[in-house]
Amino acid sequence: MPFQGANRSGFPFTGGSIYVMVSEHGVAGMMEELHRAWREGDRSVLAELVDYAKLYIEHLVQHIDKENNVLFPMLESTAAEVPASKSVEEIERENEHDKWIAVLEELKKKYGV
């Protein structure tokens, strides 16, 4: 379970802000599956892929806003200083952040989104 320290500090996982943030990451997983199917030749998923890409863009804007203005301040108000196990750059590399930004830009250009 993510955010164990926050959970132990009294912030619930199920039904709380942390749960909402974690569940929103599922949008990227669905987009990845659709992109893989499209790359492998299933042209019937294209419209759905474009819809998910648009949703993903909106999701990122809202997600980052919630992280910056809700989750992080909430955690900072109660958490002791703890060194991070990974940098933001490492996390972005692990999740292929640059690859997905390039895919989104390619789709935006191709479909005028």
DODRENPA-32610 format. One record per residue: residue in three letters; residue number from 1; y, x, z of N, C-alpha, C in turn. Coordinates in Angstrom, 1 decimal. Each point is the difference from the previous one (the first is absolute). Layout:
residues N
(node "ALA", NUM, (Y, X, Z), (Y, X, Z), (Y, X, Z))
...
***
This chain:
residues 113
(node "MET", 1, (-1.2, 0.8, 0.0), (1.2, -0.8, 0.0), (1.2, 0.9, 0.0))
(node "PRO", 2, (1.0, -0.3, -0.9), (1.2, 0.8, 0.0), (0.9, -0.3, 1.2))
(node "PHE", 3, (0.9, 1.0, 0.3), (1.0, -0.2, 1.0), (-0.6, -0.2, 1.4))
(node "GLN", 4, (-1.0, 0.7, 0.3), (-0.7, -0.2, 1.3), (1.0, 0.3, 1.2))
(node "GLY", 5, (0.8, 1.0, -0.2), (1.0, 0.2, 1.1), (0.9, -1.1, 0.3))
(node "ALA", 6, (0.4, -0.7, -1.1), (0.9, -1.1, 0.2), (-0.8, -1.2, 0.6))
(node "ASN", 7, (-1.2, -0.1, -0.4), (-0.8, -1.1, 0.6), (-0.2, 0.2, 1.5))
(node "ARG", 8, (-0.3, 1.3, 0.4), (-0.2, 0.3, 1.4), (1.3, -0.2, 0.8))
(node "SER", 9, (1.2, 0.1, -0.7), (1.3, -0.2, 0.7), (0.4, -1.4, 0.1))
(node "GLY", 10, (-0.9, -0.9, -0.5), (0.3, -1.4, 0.2), (0.3, -0.8, -1.3))
(node "PHE", 11, (0.1, 0.7, -1.1), (0.3, -0.7, -1.2), (-1.4, -0.5, -0.7))
(node "PRO", 12, (-0.2, -1.3, -0.1), (-1.3, -0.4, -0.5), (-0.2, 0.3, -1.4))
(node "PHE", 13, (-1.2, 0.2, -0.4), (-0.3, 0.2, -1.5), (-0.1, -1.4, -0.6))
(node "THR", 14, (-1.0, -0.8, 0.4), (-0.2, -1.3, -0.6), (1.2, -0.9, 0.2))
(node "GLY", 15, (0.5, -0.6, -1.0), (1.1, -0.9, 0.1), (1.4, 0.6, 0.2))
(node "GLY", 16, (0.1, 1.3, 0.2), (1.3, 0.6, 0.2), (0.6, 0.7, -1.2))
(node "SER", 17, (1.1, 0.6, 0.3), (0.7, 0.7, -1.1), (-0.8, 1.1, -0.7))
(node "ILE", 18, (-0.8, 0.7, 0.8), (-0.9, 1.1, -0.6), (-1.0, -0.6, -0.9))
(node "TYR", 19, (-0.6, -1.1, 0.3), (-1.0, -0.7, -0.8), (0.6, -0.4, -1.4))
(node "VAL", 20, (1.2, -0.6, 0.1), (0.7, -0.4, -1.2), (0.2, 1.2, -0.9))
(node "MET", 21, (0.5, 1.1, 0.5), (0.3, 1.2, -0.8), (-1.3, 0.6, -0.6))
(node "VAL", 22, (-1.1, 0.0, 0.7), (-1.3, 0.5, -0.5), (-0.5, -0.9, -1.1))
(node "SER", 23, (0.1, -1.3, 0.2), (-0.6, -0.9, -0.9), (0.8, 0.0, -1.4))
(node "GLU", 24, (1.2, 0.3, 0.1), (0.8, 0.1, -1.3), (-0.4, 1.1, -0.9))
(node "HIS", 25, (-0.7, 1.0, 0.6), (-0.5, 1.1, -0.8), (-1.1, -0.5, -1.0))
(node "GLY", 26, (-0.5, -1.1, 0.2), (-1.1, -0.6, -0.9), (0.5, -0.2, -1.4))
(node "VAL", 27, (1.3, -0.2, -0.2), (0.6, -0.3, -1.3), (-0.3, 1.2, -0.9))
(node "ALA", 28, (0.2, 1.2, 0.5), (-0.3, 1.2, -0.8), (-1.5, 0.1, -0.4))
(node "GLY", 29, (-0.9, -0.4, 0.9), (-1.4, 0.1, -0.3), (-0.3, -0.9, -1.2))
(node "MET", 30, (0.5, -1.2, 0.0), (-0.3, -1.0, -1.1), (0.6, 0.6, -1.3))
(node "MET", 31, (1.2, 0.5, 0.0), (0.6, 0.6, -1.2), (-0.8, 1.1, -0.5))
(node "GLU", 32, (-0.6, 0.8, 0.9), (-0.8, 1.1, -0.4), (-1.3, -0.5, -0.7))
(node "GLU", 33, (-0.6, -1.0, 0.5), (-1.2, -0.6, -0.7), (0.3, -0.5, -1.3))
(node "LEU", 34, (1.1, -0.7, -0.1), (0.4, -0.6, -1.3), (0.4, 1.1, -1.0))
(node "HIS", 35, (0.6, 1.0, 0.4), (0.4, 1.1, -0.9), (-1.3, 0.7, -0.5))
(node "ARG", 36, (-0.9, 0.2, 0.9), (-1.3, 0.7, -0.4), (-0.7, -0.9, -1.1))
(node "ALA", 37, (-0.1, -1.3, 0.3), (-0.6, -0.9, -1.0), (0.7, 0.1, -1.4))
(node "TRP", 38, (1.3, 0.0, 0.1), (0.8, 0.0, -1.3), (-0.2, 1.3, -0.7))
(node "ARG", 39, (0.0, 1.2, 0.8), (-0.3, 1.3, -0.6), (-1.3, 0.0, -0.6))
(node "GLU", 40, (-1.0, -0.7, 0.5), (-1.4, 0.0, -0.5), (-0.2, -1.0, -1.1))
(node "GLY", 41, (1.1, -0.6, -0.5), (0.0, -0.8, -1.2), (0.0, -1.5, 0.3))
(node "ASP", 42, (0.1, -0.5, 1.2), (0.1, -1.5, 0.2), (1.4, -0.4, -0.1))
(node "ARG", 43, (0.4, -0.4, -1.2), (1.3, -0.4, -0.4), (0.4, -1.4, 0.7))
(node "SER", 44, (-1.0, -0.7, 0.4), (0.3, -1.3, 0.6), (0.7, 0.1, 1.4))
(node "VAL", 45, (0.0, 1.2, 0.6), (0.7, 0.1, 1.3), (1.4, 0.4, -0.1))
(node "LEU", 46, (0.5, 0.2, -1.2), (1.4, 0.6, -0.2), (1.1, -0.9, 0.6))
(node "ALA", 47, (-0.1, -1.3, -0.2), (1.1, -0.8, 0.6), (-0.1, 0.0, 1.5))
(node "GLU", 48, (-1.2, 0.0, 0.5), (-0.1, 0.0, 1.5), (0.5, 1.4, 0.5))
(node "LEU", 49, (-0.3, 1.0, -0.7), (0.4, 1.4, 0.4), (1.6, 0.0, 0.0))
(node "VAL", 50, (0.6, -0.5, -1.0), (1.5, 0.0, -0.1), (0.5, -0.8, 1.2))
(node "ASP", 51, (-0.6, -1.2, 0.3), (0.4, -0.8, 1.1), (-0.1, 0.8, 1.3))
(node "TYR", 52, (-1.1, 0.7, 0.2), (-0.2, 0.7, 1.2), (1.0, 1.2, 0.1))
(node "ALA", 53, (0.3, 0.6, -1.1), (1.0, 1.1, -0.1), (1.3, -0.5, 0.5))
(node "LYS", 54, (0.4, -1.2, -0.5), (1.3, -0.6, 0.4), (0.0, -0.3, 1.5))
(node "LEU", 55, (-1.1, -0.5, 0.5), (-0.2, -0.3, 1.4), (0.0, 1.3, 0.8))
(node "TYR", 56, (-0.6, 1.0, -0.5), (0.0, 1.3, 0.7), (1.4, 0.6, 0.1))
(node "ILE", 57, (0.8, -0.1, -1.0), (1.4, 0.5, 0.1), (0.7, -0.8, 1.0))
(node "GLU", 58, (0.0, -1.3, 0.0), (0.6, -0.8, 1.1), (-0.6, 0.3, 1.3))
(node "HIS", 59, (-1.3, 0.2, 0.1), (-0.6, 0.3, 1.2), (0.5, 1.3, 0.6))
(node "LEU", 60, (0.1, 1.0, -0.8), (0.5, 1.3, 0.5), (1.4, -0.1, 0.6))
(node "VAL", 61, (0.9, -0.7, -0.7), (1.3, -0.1, 0.5), (0.0, -0.7, 1.4))
(node "GLN", 62, (-0.8, -1.1, 0.1), (0.0, -0.7, 1.3), (-0.8, 0.8, 1.0))
(node "HIS", 63, (-1.1, 0.6, -0.4), (-0.8, 0.8, 0.9), (0.8, 1.1, 0.7))
(node "ILE", 64, (0.7, 0.8, -0.8), (0.8, 1.1, 0.5), (1.1, -0.5, 0.9))
(node "ASP", 65, (0.6, -1.1, -0.4), (1.0, -0.6, 0.9), (-0.5, -0.4, 1.4))
(node "LYS", 66, (-1.2, -0.6, -0.1), (-0.7, -0.4, 1.3), (-0.4, 1.2, 0.8))
(node "GLU", 67, (-0.5, 1.0, -0.6), (-0.3, 1.3, 0.7), (1.2, 0.6, 0.6))
(node "ASN", 68, (1.0, 0.1, -0.7), (1.2, 0.7, 0.5), (0.8, -0.8, 1.0))
(node "ASN", 69, (0.0, -1.3, -0.2), (0.9, -0.9, 0.9), (-0.7, -0.8, 1.1))
(node "VAL", 70, (-1.4, 0.0, -0.1), (-0.7, -0.8, 1.0), (-1.1, 0.9, 0.7))
(node "LEU", 71, (-0.9, 0.5, -0.8), (-1.2, 0.7, 0.6), (0.4, 1.3, 0.7))
(node "PHE", 72, (0.7, 0.9, -0.8), (0.3, 1.3, 0.6), (1.0, -0.1, 1.2))
(node "PRO", 73, (1.0, -0.8, 0.0), (0.9, -0.2, 1.2), (-0.8, -0.5, 1.1))
(node "MET", 74, (-0.9, -1.0, -0.2), (-0.9, -0.6, 1.0), (-0.8, 1.1, 0.7))
(node "LEU", 75, (-0.7, 0.8, -0.8), (-0.8, 1.1, 0.5), (0.8, 1.1, 0.7))
(node "GLU", 76, (1.1, 0.3, -0.6), (0.9, 1.1, 0.5), (0.5, -0.4, 1.4))
(node "SER", 77, (0.2, -1.3, 0.3), (0.5, -0.4, 1.2), (-0.9, 0.2, 1.2))
(node "THR", 78, (-1.3, 0.1, -0.3), (-1.0, 0.2, 1.1), (-0.9, 1.2, -0.1))
(node "ALA", 79, (0.0, 0.7, -1.2), (-0.9, 1.1, -0.2), (0.6, 1.3, 0.5))
(node "ALA", 80, (-0.8, 0.8, 0.6), (0.4, 1.4, 0.3), (-0.1, 0.8, -1.2))
(node "GLU", 81, (0.7, 1.1, 0.0), (0.0, 0.9, -1.2), (-1.4, 0.6, -0.2))
(node "VAL", 82, (-0.6, -0.2, -1.1), (-1.3, 0.5, -0.3), (0.0, 0.6, -1.4))
(node "PRO", 83, (-0.5, 1.2, -0.1), (0.0, 0.7, -1.3), (-0.8, -0.8, -1.0))
(node "ALA", 84, (0.4, -0.1, -1.3), (-0.7, -0.7, -1.0), (-1.2, 0.9, -0.5))
(node "SER", 85, (-1.1, -0.7, -0.3), (-1.1, 0.7, -0.5), (0.1, 0.3, -1.5))
(node "LYS", 86, (0.8, -0.7, -0.7), (0.2, 0.2, -1.4), (1.5, -0.2, -0.3))
(node "SER", 87, (0.5, 0.7, -1.1), (1.3, -0.3, -0.4), (0.1, -1.1, -1.0))
(node "VAL", 88, (1.2, -0.6, -0.2), (0.1, -1.1, -1.0), (-0.5, 0.5, -1.3))
(node "GLU", 89, (0.3, 1.2, -0.4), (-0.4, 0.5, -1.3), (-1.5, 0.1, -0.1))
(node "GLU", 90, (-0.7, 0.4, 1.1), (-1.5, 0.0, 0.0), (-0.5, -1.4, -0.2))
(node "ILE", 91, (0.5, -1.0, 0.7), (-0.4, -1.4, -0.1), (0.2, -0.5, -1.4))
(node "GLU", 92, (1.2, 0.3, -0.6), (0.3, -0.4, -1.4), (-1.0, 0.6, -1.0))
(node "ARG", 93, (-0.3, 1.3, 0.2), (-1.0, 0.6, -0.9), (-1.4, -0.6, 0.1))
(node "GLU", 94, (-0.4, -0.3, 1.2), (-1.3, -0.6, 0.3), (-0.1, -1.4, -0.7))
(node "ASN", 95, (1.1, -0.7, 0.0), (0.0, -1.4, -0.6), (0.5, 0.0, -1.4))
(node "GLU", 96, (0.1, 1.2, -0.7), (0.4, 0.1, -1.4), (1.3, -0.7, -0.2))
(node "HIS", 97, (1.0, 0.1, 0.8), (1.3, -0.6, -0.1), (0.6, 0.2, -1.3))
(node "ASP", 98, (0.1, 1.3, -0.4), (0.7, 0.3, -1.3), (-0.8, -0.6, -1.2))
(node "LYS", 99, (-1.3, 0.0, 0.1), (-0.8, -0.7, -1.1), (0.4, -1.4, -0.2))
(node "TRP", 100, (0.1, -0.8, 1.2), (0.3, -1.4, -0.1), (1.4, -0.3, -0.4))
(node "ILE", 101, (1.0, 0.9, 0.4), (1.3, -0.1, -0.5), (0.1, 0.1, -1.5))
(node "ALA", 102, (-0.7, 1.0, -0.5), (-0.1, 0.3, -1.5), (-0.6, -1.2, -0.7))
(node "VAL", 103, (-1.1, -0.6, 0.5), (-0.6, -1.2, -0.6), (0.9, -1.1, 0.0))
(node "LEU", 104, (0.8, -0.3, 1.1), (0.9, -1.1, 0.0), (1.1, 0.3, -1.0))
(node "GLU", 105, (0.5, 1.2, -0.1), (1.1, 0.3, -0.9), (-0.5, -0.2, -1.5))
(node "GLU", 106, (-1.2, 0.4, -0.3), (-0.6, -0.2, -1.3), (-0.1, -1.5, -0.3))
(node "LEU", 107, (-0.5, -0.8, 0.9), (-0.1, -1.4, -0.2), (1.4, -0.7, -0.1))
(node "LYS", 108, (0.9, 0.4, 0.7), (1.4, -0.5, -0.1), (0.5, 0.2, -1.4))
(node "LYS", 109, (-0.1, 1.2, -0.5), (0.5, 0.3, -1.3), (-0.8, -0.8, -1.1))
(node "LYS", 110, (-1.3, 0.0, 0.1), (-0.8, -0.6, -1.0), (0.2, -1.5, 0.0))
(node "TYR", 111, (0.2, -0.7, 1.1), (0.1, -1.4, 0.0), (1.4, -0.5, 0.4))
(node "GLY", 112, (1.0, 0.9, 0.0), (1.4, -0.5, 0.2), (0.2, -0.6, 1.4))
(node "VAL", 113, (-0.7, 0.5, 1.0), (0.2, -0.6, 1.3), (1.1, 0.6, 0.7))
***
